[in-house]
Structure formats: C-alpha cells, structure tokens
Amino acid sequence: MELLDLSAPIETGMPVYPGDPEVSLGPALTVARDGVNVLGLHLGSHSGTHVDAPFHIDDALPTLDELPLERFHGPAVVVDARGLGSIGPEPFEEVRAGVIVLVATGWPFGGHGHPYLSAEAARLLVERGVRTVGTDALSVDPTPADDFPAHEILLRAHAVIAENLRGLDRLIGAGPVEVSMFPLRITGGDGSPVRAVARVG
C-alpha cells in the first residue's frame, strides 16, 4: 500500500480562481514575542485543493456540513483526460455508482484554458449515480467562463466537486485506488480546502 498526497501546498500568493480572495499567510504569534508560534491565514473557501458544496451555487442547496461523509471518501476511478479540451461523456461510459471519479488532465496548477467537463459528461455522471467528481484543473468548467453548466448539473444533484487536485497522472493505471478528501467542518460552508490523499494498491 502507498499513500500519495494529491494536495497543493497552501502558500502566500498561490494561484486562485479569478475574483477569489488572495492567499496570505503570516505569523500572528511568535515564540520570540509570545512564547508560541501561531500562523495567521487569509484565504477563500475555494483556495488550493478544495471541495465545492452544492450551496456554492444556490442558497437553497445543502451546505458543506449537511453532506454525508461518504461524499469525501471511497474507491476512485481515474479517467485519463490529458490532451482533451471539452471532455465528452465517452471516457465515463464504464463508470458506475459508488465511486469517486477523478479526472486527470495533467494541466499546470492554476493555469487557465484547461480541459473541462461538457454538460453531457456531467449529466451522464449524475445519471450513473456518481456524487463526487474531482479534477486536477482549476475548475470542472472552463476558466474563464460566463456560465457553469458542469457545476450546475453536478451540484444540483447534491454532488461534491473537488478541484485543484495534484498528481492525478500518477494514479492512471495504478490499480485499486481509494481517495480521502475531507473538508474542514465549516458550519454553513460553501466549500473548503482539503488534504486529499490517495491510497494505492
């Protein structure tokens, strides 16, 4: 068994989605002055490797703390989407309910113009009973974008979206994969950074 970290480091100035809060870290307390080190964090709920709750797009949909923990842990299917633009339903034809679908695009962290899920692909995943979809891109929709069809389809089905995962290409063809990406327990949250970890073998 091997554990692989699928998370981006949280650091000052890291890439964020356009319009989101910039990330800034700095000492709030120090050993020299206060006897302990405490780091002050300023970041958005969708900074770095994170999950989107349905509440992200609609006040009437479930918040992060209203979702079952099973959304954030389970067996994973890794789909190789490297070199694609709009990802249609074809790579997901064999996907069934009860798995977390991880879409490996190989895109550089924070880069725009990345591969994204078509509305047809998102609709197929929902119809198949998939309720957690992750990508190593900045978003499951294009960046930049005027509308967000993949978000709308997935989140209105009470699914969870994980974005900015790292190193998914290491999981392609790796055999049985189990993934955990638990969020902070934020009351009324629309999303949260996660420490995403894959167990392989």
LINRASUL-V643038 format. One record per residue. RES is the residue in three letters. SS is DSSP state (H for helix, E for strand, - for the rest). OMEGA is omega as a letter, one per 20 degrees, with the letter a starting at -180 (NA if undefined). D_LAST is the distance of its C-alpha to the last C-alpha in whole Angstrom. Layout:
RES/SS/OMEGA/D_LAST  RES/SS/OMEGA/D_LAST
This chain:
MET/-/r/5  GLU/E/r/7  LEU/E/a/9  LEU/E/r/11  ASP/E/a/15  LEU/-/a/16  SER/-/r/19  ALA/-/r/23  PRO/-/r/25  ILE/-/a/28  GLU/-/a/31  THR/-/r/35  GLY/-/a/35  MET/-/r/32  PRO/-/r/32  VAL/-/r/33  TYR/-/a/33  PRO/-/r/37  GLY/-/r/39  ASP/-/r/37  PRO/-/r/38  GLU/-/a/37  VAL/-/r/35  SER/E/r/37  LEU/E/r/36  GLY/E/a/38  PRO/E/r/40  ALA/E/r/41  LEU/E/r/42  THR/-/r/42  VAL/H/a/42  ALA/H/a/45  ARG/H/a/47  ASP/H/r/46  GLY/-/r/44  VAL/-/r/40  ASN/-/r/38  VAL/E/a/37  LEU/E/r/36  GLY/E/a/38  LEU/E/r/35  HIS/E/a/37  LEU/-/r/34  GLY/-/a/34  SER/-/r/32  HIS/-/r/30  SER/-/r/30  GLY/-/r/27  THR/-/a/23  HIS/E/r/25  VAL/E/r/25  ASP/E/r/28  ALA/-/r/29  PRO/H/r/32  PHE/H/r/35  HIS/H/a/34  ILE/-/a/36  ASP/-/a/38  ASP/-/a/40  ALA/-/a/40  LEU/-/a/36  PRO/-/r/34  THR/-/a/33  LEU/H/a/30  ASP/H/r/31  GLU/H/a/32  LEU/-/r/28  PRO/-/a/26  LEU/H/r/23  GLU/H/r/20  ARG/H/a/21  PHE/H/a/19  HIS/E/r/16  GLY/E/r/14  PRO/E/a/11  ALA/E/r/12  VAL/E/a/13  VAL/E/a/14  VAL/E/a/17  ASP/E/a/19  ALA/-/r/22  ARG/-/r/23  GLY/-/r/27  LEU/-/r/28  GLY/-/r/30  SER/E/a/31  ILE/E/a/28  GLY/-/a/29  PRO/H/a/27  GLU/H/a/26  PRO/H/a/23  PHE/H/a/22  GLU/-/a/24  GLU/-/a/21  VAL/-/r/20  ARG/-/a/20  ALA/-/r/21  GLY/-/r/19  VAL/-/r/16  ILE/E/a/16  VAL/E/r/17  LEU/E/a/17  VAL/E/a/19  ALA/E/r/19  THR/-/a/22  GLY/-/a/22  TRP/-/r/25  PRO/-/a/26  PHE/-/r/26  GLY/-/a/29  GLY/-/r/31  HIS/-/r/33  GLY/-/a/33  HIS/-/r/29  PRO/-/a/28  TYR/E/r/28  LEU/E/r/28  SER/-/r/31  ALA/H/a/33  GLU/H/r/32  ALA/H/r/28  ALA/H/a/28  ARG/H/r/30  LEU/H/a/28  LEU/H/r/25  VAL/H/r/27  GLU/H/r/29  ARG/-/r/25  GLY/-/r/25  VAL/-/a/22  ARG/-/r/23  THR/E/a/21  VAL/E/r/21  GLY/E/r/20  THR/E/r/21  ASP/-/r/21  ALA/-/a/25  LEU/-/a/28  SER/-/r/28  VAL/-/r/27  ASP/-/r/31  PRO/-/r/33  THR/-/i/34  PRO/-/a/37  ALA/-/r/38  ASP/-/r/41  ASP/-/a/39  PHE/-/a/35  PRO/H/a/35  ALA/H/r/31  HIS/H/a/31  GLU/H/a/34  ILE/H/a/32  LEU/H/a/29  LEU/H/r/31  ARG/H/r/33  ALA/-/a/31  HIS/-/r/30  ALA/-/r/26  VAL/E/r/25  ILE/E/r/24  ALA/E/a/22  GLU/E/a/24  ASN/-/r/23  LEU/-/a/20  ARG/-/r/19  GLY/-/r/16  LEU/H/r/15  ASP/H/r/16  ARG/H/a/13  LEU/H/a/10  ILE/-/r/12  GLY/-/a/11  ALA/-/a/8  GLY/-/a/6  PRO/-/a/5  VAL/E/r/7  GLU/E/a/9  VAL/E/r/12  SER/E/r/15  MET/-/a/18  PHE/-/r/21  PRO/E/r/24  LEU/-/a/27  ARG/-/a/29  ILE/-/r/32  THR/-/r/35  GLY/-/a/36  GLY/-/r/33  ASP/-/a/33  GLY/E/a/30  SER/E/r/28  PRO/E/a/26  VAL/E/r/22  ARG/-/a/20  ALA/-/a/17  VAL/E/r/13  ALA/E/r/10  ARG/E/a/7  VAL/E/r/4  GLY/-/NA/0
